[in-house]
Amino acid sequence: MKKAIMPLLAGVLAVSMLSACGSKSDGGSSGGAVKVEFFQNKPEAKATFDKLIAKFNSANPNIKVTQVNPPDAETVLKTRVAKKQVPDVIGMGATDTYSTLSKSGLFENFTNDPLTKNIQPAYLDMLKAQTGLSELNGIPFSTNANGVIYNKAMFKELGLTVPTTWDEFMAVAQKIKDAGKTPFYLTVKDSWTTLIPFNGLEPGVVGIDFFKQRKEGTVTFKDKFREVADKQLQLLSFGQKDMFGKGYNDGNVAFAKGQSVMYLQGVWAIPEIQKANPSIELGVFPFPATNDPAKNKLVSGVDTLLTVSKSSEHKAEAKKFIEFLLQSENVKQYITEQKAFPAVQGVTQDDPSVADLKPAFEKGELVDFADHYIPGAMKVDTIIQGFLQKKDVDAYLNSLDTEWDKVANRK
């Protein structure tokens, strides 16, 4: 891993240093107001951010924040970095790109910064764990959750209760199948959707620490992931027949129309499901990966973090904008409109569809997405997709180890 990223880090570091020495063509001000560029990666959040930016600009006439939200934002961001055009404020997920850019020294260090005072500690720890750095280069803003979405009316009709262990989970699935209904609507045509159960299983069965140990060469996928693989196949046995021909959009509509009782997805799918069936009564429960409920924490990651470029000429104004976004009423507006969860303590998501997840957030019983610790170049989603088609556990585990080593050893 280290060998693989070093050339990229060196390149990014070089251009970021050059960027720091350069200056923006417009001088960063217009009409007496300091111009601050806010670059973020979520198209579905653009309208919400537009409203928040208008509110900020109105209250701060000496600062003018403008939003940039291009398609394929991470690729655009990396290109901007290479061109020495780093945005002032960046909003992005806690992805492999964030990790790589953090290691390049591109972002400000927020360790002990007052802006982090009310942030849920679990999410601060996640960002540090992901980059492996002692400093903090981003401020968690909103989060999401990966679990099991279920149809409450169908659960009631079949006399089912929400499972808290793996055996209970499989018993519920079997009871649904015995009733002639489909337990899970699976959408394997879109490889990324195979990550939902993978991310749900890995933290409880293996543990996120595995990836640190894998980097150190003390463990292998072949040694530790057999139970994950077996459970991935067990889930498959409860899906519909045409799962390999159906994608994410198909799944949202099918579940909304009652074609399955449960749906393995993240909370981000809820608005699309409700759009297809506004009257559906749904809930979400944490993925019961093991028979020890204490190990079955809610998989929740940083959906949007906020950071400031070290090369920004307007760091004070950029931080003032972040401080504004982190105010409780603005966080509340964002998570309400986006069906997201707050990284800020004291703000709650009150939508009834995600009420089952509230205890996990309140108790901090959270664990990060496993795929956040896997190099993007591995394309683990396509490896999983291939495994689900061929069902060869040994070949799957060998492939995970081979591709990991290949990326790690890449010059």
C-alpha angles and dihedrals in degrees: 000000000000093000091048098055101038097084091048092046091050091051094047092046091052095052093042090053089050089048090053089055093048131066138222116269094237095045090241096270138090131184091352093306121113110240116224120186117215112198116189135169107218115092091186089059097050096096092049092049090047089059093047092047091051089052092049094046091049091053093043109045092172091062127058115194117194125190125228116191111166127177113263088020098181092057090047090049093052089049091049089051091052090050092050091245100123113170118240096235123023128195115192143136124272091262137146087268091056090049093049094047091047091053089052090062093243098134136062120263110246096181107141090357112152088233089073094054097104099032118121104259093222090065094047088053090049092056092049092046092051096053095034088221126133091223127071115237102178141035116229110235109167134006139198136207137228116210147111118304113206139188105243095199092053092046089054092046091053095041094243129156127205108271121231099184135048093248091051089047093053091044090054090049091050092049090052091049091048088053089059096253132116114256097199131020101214124198105195093155086082104060094205091064089065086069092069096074091033090056090043093054105037103067095051099037100038110003134233090262087074091080094056089050091047089056088052090051095238098118139029136209087240090060099044112023104061093099090049090051094048092050092047088058092044090057090050090060089065097052130098120273098250096049093127091058097048128084138195097280091048089052095051092052095041093051091045089055093051099256090137135021096221134029125199102221146112126265089258087078093062098084090051092048091049090047089058092045115014092184098054114122107214139167138188129221131187114266107267096218099163141022091254108082090199089065094049097087123168112268104229130157140182105277095180127016125180124222141163128230115244087221094056114123090207106050095145092054091043091053091046089057091050090048088054093050090050093057110116097243092051093047088049092052091050098048092043093054094039099040086233131135127246125249086197117091118238095033118101136197104228101181107131092223091070098036091113089065096052096090092055091053093045092050094041091238092155136134130186129251110274094218090062086074096050118089110255090226089068090068089211091179092065090046089055092045090054091048093053089053097047098030092208105146097187093049090048095052092045090050092052091052094043095049092044091053092044092056092042092053096043111124 
